[in-house]
């Protein structure tokens, strides 16, 4: 990864919060069906969020930040999967005990200390993803461990909680959510900050995922699993990369965040060298320069250019568009020349940090979000305008300039957020939650929440967890993934096949088939984990076949091993008519016994192959002949025996010449 980074030298550490949806019939706090997604809606609700005091009389910083965004929050509702609970018009039902059982199974997998009582708490979320303004969550287990690369990965806690809405769009001051996913049960597995390299992060995500999948009681597919990745370096602070949907994204994301924090610490040192040692030392002056740019060569800074953009994006006043007339606002950043182009994450500079804050909090999400000298349009007229603007702002050579535009109230918010982000820079790395992108970049999402956002849920009684309940669940607990992986490796199953089987739920089927038929574990794992996978991708309905058919197929392989060579047409035939016992397609396609006189077909097959071959090479001719013959002999005569018989048949063209 570029630029390279010595992770040990910079003190890189990382921890995970892995979220996994549970395979329950209903949601966590109501009786709506879980897992029923819809793309249409029967109604909408408009909400606005306001912060509330915690039990200790404190406001959470994230809640205050979200309040500043002045978001119009729209929820799309469908009668099939939403009730009045989701819209906070009905108190919660008793917590779903099926979900509690699955969370206990996860705790047993990880060796956690399981709580005696499950207490529901409220966790504030004012971004609109949950209409109540808080998520109901509960700790089920603590202090677990996972074997990892010859050491132990600590598990801080396992919680059960309700899922949030799905985001549909986020433009300006209006965010739209679909509520079908809202309230679905999920478990959150939190690890300690024990990961030391980006590769370890990806591997740990997949490992925790295999633990979840091993229970057999979790959902699979897009969106069923996602993780928040917490990153810091020595001297930095914890930054949460929120909602990483694919483990393969993680290495680039955490590398980029580590590099970002290293560069922000260097910027802090540079600011201190210039005398900016406290938040109060940052001075930002702003002016309304709308008239100055009225005839500008930069179309974004003219009112008609702004209005064209608003129309093209179908932005509505009072919804996406903020309050006040169109304004252009210029900021003089005293003594901060050059810092806007200070490198942060790969291919990003500090100006991107400012743009992220302005986009989220001020609601100005046009492109570009802001202008500054290092990113100013490169034309003679535009450069002349910048020079005149610096004169108007009375800038010295060491002053920086930033220009923002949009509704008046939003430009004032943007100016204040730019000042606050520079104030944060004097202290190094701010605690943030950041949004991930597939290219490895991240952008500001919100200030990292603190403990003030958590408080008890007085609507929900505690759930007692008895020893008998835990013991009952432990009796039927699936094999832990690291134990299964060791057993499969000893049997000769490739690691990637083992991991696939555990992730996709095929490992339990493999073990049942081996136990029922006595077939070799490696052979069954190859069939279910590699060959079925390929056929499934081609649209063969493997998963609709009853397990009894696979028992019969493996029994046929054991009785007549040559039949196993015809596995592909046999499996396809079984999938096409899964109600038919395997002997029927077996009789249709292969006998398991060599047909009389099959050797008489060797020489004619070689002759036909010699005509088809694009060059007179004996090896090629024999391979073509073998492919033709096995079309008839597959499952009746071993391919090796046919190949040996062809090798004894000759001479062929080319061999005579050499003779």
C-alpha positions in Angstrom: 0.0 0.0 0.0 1.2 3.5 -0.9 2.6 5.4 0.9 4.3 2.7 2.9 4.0 2.9 6.7 5.9 1.1 9.5 2.8 0.2 11.7 4.9 -0.8 14.7 6.9 2.4 14.6 3.8 4.6 14.5 2.0 2.6 17.2 -0.9 1.4 15.0 -3.7 -0.4 17.0 -7.1 -1.4 15.9 -10.3 -3.0 17.3 -13.5 -4.2 15.8 -17.3 -3.9 16.4 -18.8 -6.6 14.2 -22.6 -6.4 13.6 -24.4 -9.5 12.5 -28.2 -9.8 11.9 -29.9 -12.7 13.5 -32.1 -15.3 11.9 -35.2 -14.7 13.9 -38.8 -14.8 12.8 -39.7 -11.4 14.2 -38.0 -8.1 15.1 -36.4 -7.4 18.5 -39.1 -5.3 20.3 -42.2 -5.9 18.2 -43.8 -8.7 16.3 -43.2 -7.4 12.7 -41.5 -10.0 10.5 -37.7 -9.8 10.4 -35.9 -10.0 7.1 -38.8 -8.8 4.9 -37.4 -6.1 2.7 -39.5 -3.9 0.5 -38.6 -1.3 -2.2 -42.0 0.5 -2.2 -43.8 2.3 0.6 -47.4 3.0 1.8 -46.7 6.2 3.7 -44.1 8.7 4.9 -43.3 10.4 8.1 -41.3 13.6 8.6 -39.3 14.0 11.8 -36.8 16.4 13.4 -34.4 15.3 16.1 -33.5 17.3 19.2 -30.9 16.4 21.9 -31.9 15.5 25.4 -30.0 15.5 28.7 -28.5 12.3 29.9 -29.2 10.8 33.3 -26.2 12.9 34.6 -27.6 16.1 33.2 -25.1 16.2 30.2 -25.6 16.6 26.5 -23.8 14.2 24.2 -21.5 16.1 21.8 -22.6 14.0 18.9 -26.2 14.8 19.6 -25.5 18.5 19.7 -23.6 18.2 16.4 -26.5 16.4 14.7 -28.8 19.0 15.9 -26.8 21.7 14.1 -27.3 20.0 10.8 -31.0 21.0 10.9 -32.0 17.8 9.0 -35.4 17.0 7.6 -35.7 13.3 8.3 -38.1 11.3 6.1 -39.1 7.7 6.7 -40.6 5.4 4.1 -43.0 2.9 5.6 -44.5 -0.3 4.4 -47.4 -1.9 6.2 -45.9 -5.4 5.8 -42.8 -4.7 7.9 -43.4 -1.6 10.1 -45.8 -1.0 13.0 -46.4 1.9 15.4 -43.4 0.7 17.6 -40.9 1.6 15.0 -42.3 5.1 14.7 -42.1 5.5 18.5 -45.9 5.7 18.9 -46.1 2.4 20.9 -44.0 1.2 23.8 -41.7 -1.8 23.1 -42.9 -5.3 23.4 -41.0 -7.7 25.6 -37.5 -8.4 24.1 -37.4 -11.3 21.6 -36.1 -14.3 23.6 -35.1 -16.1 20.4 -32.6 -13.3 19.8 -31.3 -13.5 23.4 -30.7 -17.2 22.9 -28.6 -16.6 19.8 -26.6 -13.9 21.6 -25.9 -16.4 24.4 -24.7 -18.9 21.8 -22.3 -16.3 20.5 -21.0 -15.7 24.0 -20.5 -19.4 24.6 -18.6 -19.7 21.3 -16.3 -16.9 22.5 -16.0 -18.1 26.1 -17.6 -14.9 27.5 -18.8 -14.4 31.0 -22.6 -14.3 30.5 -24.6 -11.8 32.5 -27.2 -12.9 35.1 -29.7 -10.4 33.8 -30.0 -8.7 30.4 -30.8 -5.0 31.0 -32.0 -2.9 28.0 -30.3 0.5 27.6 -30.9 3.4 25.2 -28.1 4.6 23.0 -28.7 8.0 21.4 -28.6 8.4 17.6 -29.7 11.7 16.2 -28.6 11.1 12.6 -32.2 9.9 11.8 -31.3 6.3 11.3 -33.7 5.4 14.2 -36.9 7.3 14.5 -36.9 7.2 18.3 -33.6 9.0 18.4 -32.1 6.1 20.3 -31.2 2.4 19.8 -32.3 -0.2 22.3 -29.3 -2.4 23.2 -28.2 -4.8 25.9 -24.9 -6.5 27.0 -25.2 -10.3 27.1 -21.6 -11.3 27.7 -18.1 -9.9 28.5 -14.5 -10.9 28.7 -14.3 -13.4 25.8 -11.3 -14.6 23.8 -10.5 -15.8 20.2 -7.4 -17.8 19.2 -5.7 -15.6 16.6 -2.3 -16.1 14.9 -0.8 -17.9 17.8 -2.0 -15.4 20.4 -5.3 -14.3 21.9 -7.7 -11.7 20.5 -9.8 -10.3 23.4 -13.5 -9.8 23.2 -14.7 -6.9 25.3 -18.4 -7.6 25.0 -21.2 -9.2 23.1 -24.5 -7.2 22.8 -27.9 -7.7 21.3 -29.5 -4.7 19.7 -32.0 -3.5 17.1 -30.9 -2.6 13.6 -31.3 0.8 12.1 -33.1 2.0 8.9 -31.6 1.8 5.4 -30.5 5.1 3.9 -32.1 5.9 0.6 -30.7 9.4 0.0 -28.9 12.2 1.8 -29.0 15.6 0.0 -28.5 18.9 1.7 -30.8 19.2 4.7 -33.0 16.2 3.8 -32.2 12.6 4.5 -34.5 9.7 3.5 -34.6 6.3 5.2 -36.5 3.1 4.5 -37.7 1.4 7.6 -37.9 -2.2 6.6 -34.6 -3.2 8.3 -35.4 -1.1 11.4 -35.7 -3.2 14.6 -34.2 -6.4 13.2 -32.2 -8.2 15.9 -28.4 -8.2 15.6 -25.5 -9.0 17.8 -22.5 -6.7 18.2 -19.2 -8.4 19.0 -16.6 -5.9 20.2 -12.9 -6.8 20.3 -10.1 -5.2 22.2 -7.5 -3.0 20.3 -5.3 -6.0 19.7 -4.8 -5.8 15.9 -1.4 -4.5 14.7 -1.5 -4.5 10.9 -4.1 -4.0 8.2 -3.9 -7.6 7.1 -4.7 -8.7 10.7 -7.8 -6.5 10.6 -9.2 -8.2 7.5 -8.4 -11.7 8.9 -10.0 -10.9 12.3 -13.2 -9.6 10.6 -13.5 -12.9 8.7 -12.8 -14.9 11.8 -15.4 -13.2 13.9 -17.8 -13.6 11.0 -17.1 -17.4 11.0 -17.8 -17.5 14.7 -21.2 -15.9 14.0 -21.9 -18.2 11.0 -21.0 -21.3 13.0 -24.1 -21.0 15.2 -26.3 -21.4 12.1 -28.7 -18.8 13.4 -27.6 -15.6 11.6 -28.5 -14.1 8.3 -26.3 -14.1 5.2 -26.2 -11.9 2.2 -25.7 -8.2 1.4 -26.1 -6.0 4.5 -26.5 -8.9 6.9 -23.0 -8.3 8.4 -21.0 -5.1 8.7 -18.4 -3.8 11.0 -17.1 -0.6 12.6 -13.3 -0.5 12.7 -11.6 1.6 15.4 -8.1 2.9 14.6 -5.5 4.9 16.3 -1.8 5.5 16.3 0.6 6.6 19.0 -0.3 10.2 20.0 -3.6 10.0 18.0 -7.1 9.2 19.1 -9.7 6.5 18.4 -11.4 7.1 15.1 -14.3 4.8 14.1 -14.7 3.9 10.4 -18.4 3.2 10.3 -20.2 0.5 8.4 -17.4 -1.3 6.5 -19.5 -3.8 4.5 -16.7 -5.9 3.1 -13.8 -7.3 4.9 -11.6 -6.8 1.8 -12.0 -3.0 2.1 -10.6 -3.0 5.6 -6.8 -3.1 4.9 -6.8 0.0 2.7 -9.2 1.8 5.0 -7.2 1.3 8.2 -3.9 2.0 6.4 -5.3 5.3 5.1 -6.6 6.2 8.6 -3.3 5.4 10.2 -1.5 7.6 7.5 -4.1 10.3 8.1 -3.5 10.4 11.9 0.3 10.5 11.4 -0.1 13.5 9.1 -2.6 15.2 11.4 0.0 14.9 14.2 2.6 16.5 12.0 0.2 19.3 11.1 -0.4 19.8 14.9 3.4 20.2 15.3 3.5 22.7 12.4 0.7 24.7 13.9 2.4 24.8 17.3 5.6 25.9 15.5 3.6 28.8 14.0 2.2 29.8 17.5 -1.2 28.1 17.2 -1.0 26.1 20.5 -4.6 26.4 21.6 -8.1 26.4 20.2 -8.5 30.1 21.0 -5.4 31.0 18.9 -7.2 30.2 15.7 -8.6 33.3 14.1 -11.1 33.2 11.2 -12.6 36.3 9.7 -15.4 36.1 7.2 -17.1 38.5 4.8 -20.1 38.4 2.5 -18.6 38.7 -1.0 -21.7 37.8 -3.0 -21.5 41.0 -5.0 -17.8 40.6 -5.5 -18.4 37.4 -7.5 -21.6 38.5 -9.2 -19.9 38.5 -12.6 -17.2 35.9 -11.8 -15.7 33.6 -14.3 -16.3 30.8 -11.8 -20.0 29.8 -12.5 -20.5 28.1 -9.1 -20.0 31.5 -7.4 -22.7 33.3 -9.3 -26.3 33.2 -8.2 -27.6 31.9 -11.6 -25.0 29.1 -11.5 -26.2 28.1 -8.0 -29.8 28.1 -9.1 -29.1 25.9 -12.1 -27.4 23.4 -9.8 -30.4 23.5 -7.4 -32.8 22.8 -10.3 -30.6 20.1 -11.8 -30.5 18.3 -8.4 -34.3 18.8 -7.8 -33.5 20.5 -4.5 -36.5 21.9 -2.6 -36.5 24.9 -0.4 -37.5 23.9 3.1 -36.3 20.4 2.6 -32.9 20.0 0.9 -32.1 23.7 0.7 -31.3 25.7 3.9 -32.6 29.1 5.0 -31.8 32.5 3.6 -30.9 33.9 0.2 -27.9 32.8 -1.9 -24.6 34.1 -0.4 -20.9 33.7 -1.1 -18.7 34.0 2.0 -15.0 34.4 2.0 -12.8 33.4 5.1 -9.4 34.8 6.0 -7.5 32.2 8.0 -4.8 34.2 9.7 -1.3 32.7 9.5 -2.5 29.4 8.0 -1.2 29.7 4.5 -0.1 26.3 3.0 -2.0 24.2 5.6 -5.0 23.6 3.3 -2.8 21.6 1.0 -1.3 19.7 4.0 -1.4 15.9 3.1 -3.7 13.8 5.2 -4.9 10.4 3.9 -3.5 9.2 0.6 -4.4 11.5 -2.3 -6.2 13.9 0.2 -5.3 17.1 1.9 -6.5 19.1 4.9 -9.0 21.0 2.7 -10.9 17.7 2.4 -11.2 17.6 6.2 -12.9 21.0 6.1 -15.1 20.0 3.2 -16.3 17.0 5.1 -17.4 19.0 8.1 -19.1 21.6 5.8 -20.9 18.9 3.8 -22.3 17.1 6.9 -23.0 20.0 9.3 -23.7 22.9 7.1 -25.6 20.8 4.5 -23.6 22.2 1.6 -22.9 19.2 -0.6 -22.4 20.8 -4.1 -19.2 20.0 -6.0 -16.8 21.5 -5.1 -17.9 22.1 -1.6 -15.4 24.9 -1.0 -12.6 26.7 -2.9 -9.2 27.6 -1.6 -6.0 28.9 -3.3 -4.3 25.5 -3.7 -7.5 24.2 -5.5 -8.5 27.4 -7.2 -9.6 27.1 -10.9 -6.5 27.5 -13.1 -7.4 30.2 -15.4 -6.0 33.7 -15.8 -9.3 35.4 -14.9 -9.9 33.1 -11.9 -6.4 33.7 -10.6 -6.8 37.5 -11.0 -10.1 37.3 -9.0 -8.3 35.4 -6.2 -5.6 38.1 -6.1 -8.3 40.8 -5.8 -10.1 38.8 -3.2 -7.0 38.5 -1.0 -6.7 42.3 -1.3 -10.3 42.8 -0.2 -9.8 40.5 2.8 -6.6 42.3 3.6 -4.6 39.1 3.6 -0.9 38.9 4.4 1.3 36.5 2.6 1.0 33.9 5.4 -2.9 34.0 5.4 -5.1 31.4 3.8 -8.4 31.9 2.1 -11.5 29.7 1.8 -14.7 30.5 -0.1 -18.1 28.8 0.6 -21.4 29.5 -1.0 -25.1 28.6 -0.7 -28.0 29.6 1.5 -27.0 32.4 3.9 -27.5 30.4 7.2 -25.5 27.5 5.8 -22.5 29.7 4.8 -22.4 31.1 8.4 -22.5 27.5 9.8 -19.7 26.5 7.3 -17.5 29.4 8.4 -17.9 28.3 12.1 -17.2 24.7 11.3 -14.0 25.6 9.4 -12.8 27.5 12.5 -13.7 24.6 14.8 -11.9 22.0 12.6 -8.8 24.1 12.7 -9.2 24.5 16.4 -9.3 20.6 16.6 -6.1 20.5 14.5 -4.2 22.3 17.2 -4.8 19.2 19.4 -3.9 16.6 16.7 -6.5 14.0 15.9 -10.2 14.6 16.8 -12.4 11.7 17.9 -14.6 11.1 14.8 -16.8 8.6 13.1 -15.9 8.4 9.4 -17.7 7.1 6.3 -15.8 4.5 4.3 -15.4 4.3 0.5 -14.3 1.4 -1.7 -11.1 3.1 -2.8 -9.8 3.2 0.8 -10.7 6.8 1.5 -12.9 8.0 4.3 -14.9 11.2 5.0 -16.3 12.9 8.1 -19.6 11.5 9.3 -20.0 12.8 12.9 -18.2 13.4 16.1 -17.5 10.2 17.9 -20.2 9.6 20.5 -19.3 9.5 24.2 -20.7 7.7 27.2 -23.2 10.5 27.9 -25.5 9.1 25.1 -26.2 5.8 27.1 -28.9 5.6 29.7 -31.3 2.9 31.0 -34.5 2.0 29.1 -37.3 2.3 31.7 -39.8 0.8 29.2 -38.1 -2.7 29.2 -37.9 -5.0 32.2 -34.7 -7.1 32.6 -34.5 -10.7 31.4 -33.1 -13.2 33.8 -30.5 -15.6 32.3 -30.6 -18.8 34.3 -27.9 -21.5 34.5 -30.3 -24.0 33.1 -30.9 -21.9 30.0 -27.2 -21.5 29.4 -26.6 -25.2 29.9 -29.3 -26.1 27.5 -27.9 -23.9 24.8 -24.4 -25.2 25.4 -25.5 -28.8 24.8 -26.5 -28.0 21.2 -23.6 -25.6 20.5 -22.0 -25.9 17.1 -18.3 -26.7 16.9 -16.1 -23.6 17.3 -14.6 -22.5 13.9 -11.0 -22.8 15.0 -11.6 -26.4 16.2 -13.3 -27.3 13.0 -10.6 -25.7 10.9 -7.9 -27.7 12.7 -9.9 -30.9 12.1 -10.5 -30.2 8.4 -6.8 -29.2 7.9 -5.7 -32.5 9.4 -8.1 -34.3 6.9 -6.5 -32.5 4.0 -9.2 -29.9 3.3 -7.8 -26.7 1.7 -8.1 -23.7 4.0 -10.1 -21.6 1.6 -12.6 -24.4 1.2 -13.0 -24.8 5.0 -13.6 -21.0 5.4 -16.2 -21.0 2.6 -18.0 -23.9 4.2 -18.2 -22.2 7.6 -19.2 -18.9 6.1 -21.9 -20.3 3.9 -23.3 -22.9 6.4 -22.0 -25.9 4.5 -19.7 -27.3 7.2 -22.6 -28.7 9.2 -23.9 -30.5 6.1 -20.4 -31.9 5.4 -20.2 -33.3 8.9 -23.6 -34.9 8.7 -22.8 -36.5 5.4 -19.5 -37.9 6.6 -21.2 -39.2 9.8 -24.0 -40.8 7.8 -22.1 -42.4 4.9 -18.5 -42.8 6.2 -17.2 -41.0 3.1 -13.8 -39.3 3.5 -14.1 -35.8 4.9 -11.8 -34.3 2.3 -13.9 -35.7 -0.6 -17.2 -34.5 0.9 -15.8 -31.1 1.7 -14.5 -30.8 -1.9 -17.9 -31.8 -3.3 -20.0 -29.4 -1.1 -17.5 -26.6 -0.7 -16.0 -26.3 -4.2 -18.0 -28.2 -6.7 -21.4 -27.2 -5.4 -20.2 -23.7 -5.2 -19.4 -23.6 -8.9 -22.7 -25.2 -9.9 -24.6 -22.8 -7.7 -23.0 -19.8 -9.5 -24.3 -21.3 -12.8 -27.8 -21.3 -11.5 -28.1 -25.0 -10.6 -30.6 -25.3 -7.7 -28.3 -27.1 -5.3 -30.0 -25.8 -2.2 -33.4 -27.2 -3.1 -32.1 -30.8 -3.1 -33.1 -32.8 0.0 -30.1 -34.0 2.1 -31.2 -37.7 1.5 -30.2 -37.4 -2.2 -26.6 -36.5 -1.2 -26.6 -39.5 1.1 -27.6 -41.7 -1.9 -25.0 -40.1 -4.2 -22.1 -40.6 -1.8 -23.3 -44.2 -1.2 -23.1 -44.7 -5.0 -19.6 -43.3 -5.1 -18.5 -45.7 -2.4 -20.0 -48.7 -4.1 -18.6 -47.9 -7.5 -15.8 -45.3 -7.3 -15.7 -44.8 -11.0 -19.2 -43.2 -10.8 -17.6 -40.2 -8.9 -16.1 -39.1 -12.2 -19.6 -38.4 -13.4 -20.4 -36.2 -10.4 -21.2 -33.1 -12.5 -24.0 -34.5 -14.8 -25.3 -36.5 -11.9 -25.6 -33.5 -9.5 -27.3 -31.5 -12.3 -29.7 -34.3 -12.9 -30.5 -34.6 -9.2 -31.1 -30.8 -8.9 -33.4 -30.9 -11.9 -35.6 -33.6 -10.3 -34.8 -33.7 -6.6 -37.8 -35.9 -5.8 -36.2 -38.8 -7.7 -33.9 -41.2 -5.8 -30.3 -41.1 -7.0 -30.4 -44.6 -8.6 -32.7 -43.3 -11.3 -30.4 -40.6 -12.7 -27.5 -43.0 -12.1 -29.1 -45.6 -14.4 -29.8 -42.9 -17.0 -26.3 -41.6 -17.2 -23.7 -44.2 -16.1 -23.6 -47.9 -15.3 -20.4 -48.0 -13.2 -19.3 -51.0 -15.4 -17.1 -50.9 -18.5 -19.2 -51.5 -21.6 -18.0 -54.5 -23.7 -15.8 -53.6 -26.6 -15.1 -50.1 -25.6 -11.4 -50.5 -26.7 -12.6 -50.9 -30.3 -13.5 -47.3 -30.3 -10.0 -46.0 -29.5 -8.5 -46.0 -33.0 -11.5 -44.4 -34.8 -11.5 -41.7 -32.1 -7.8 -41.0 -32.6 -8.4 -40.8 -36.4 -11.2 -38.2 -35.9 -9.0 -36.3 -33.4 -6.1 -36.2 -35.9 -8.5 -34.4 -38.4 -9.7 -31.9 -35.7 -6.2 -31.1 -34.3 -4.8 -27.8 -35.4 -1.2 -29.3 -35.4 0.0 -32.9 -35.7 1.1 -33.3 -32.1 0.5 -36.8 -30.7 -0.2 -35.5 -27.2 -2.9 -33.1 -28.5 -4.5 -35.7 -30.6 -4.8 -38.1 -27.7 -6.2 -35.4 -25.4 -8.9 -34.7 -28.0 -9.7 -38.3 -28.4 -9.9 -38.8 -24.6 -12.4 -35.9 -24.3 -14.6 -37.5 -27.0 -14.5 -41.0 -25.5 -15.2 -39.8 -21.9 -18.4 -38.3 -23.2 -19.6 -41.8 -23.5 -17.5 -43.6 -20.9 -17.8 -41.1 -18.0 -18.8 -43.0 -14.9 -18.2 -46.4 -16.5 -14.4 -46.5 -17.2 -11.8 -44.5 -15.2 -10.3 -41.6 -17.3 -6.8 -42.8 -16.4 -7.5 -46.2 -17.8 -8.8 -44.7 -21.1 -5.8 -42.4 -21.3 -3.4 -45.4 -20.8 -5.2 -47.3 -23.5 -4.9 -44.4 -25.9 -1.2 -44.1 -25.2 -0.7 -47.8 -26.2 -2.6 -47.2 -29.5 -0.4 -45.9 -32.3 1.7 -44.8 -34.0 0.2 -41.4 -34.6 1.2 -38.6 -37.0 4.4 -37.1 -35.8 5.5 -40.2 -34.0 6.2 -41.9 -37.4 8.3 -38.9 -38.5 10.4 -39.1 -35.4 10.8 -42.9 -35.9 
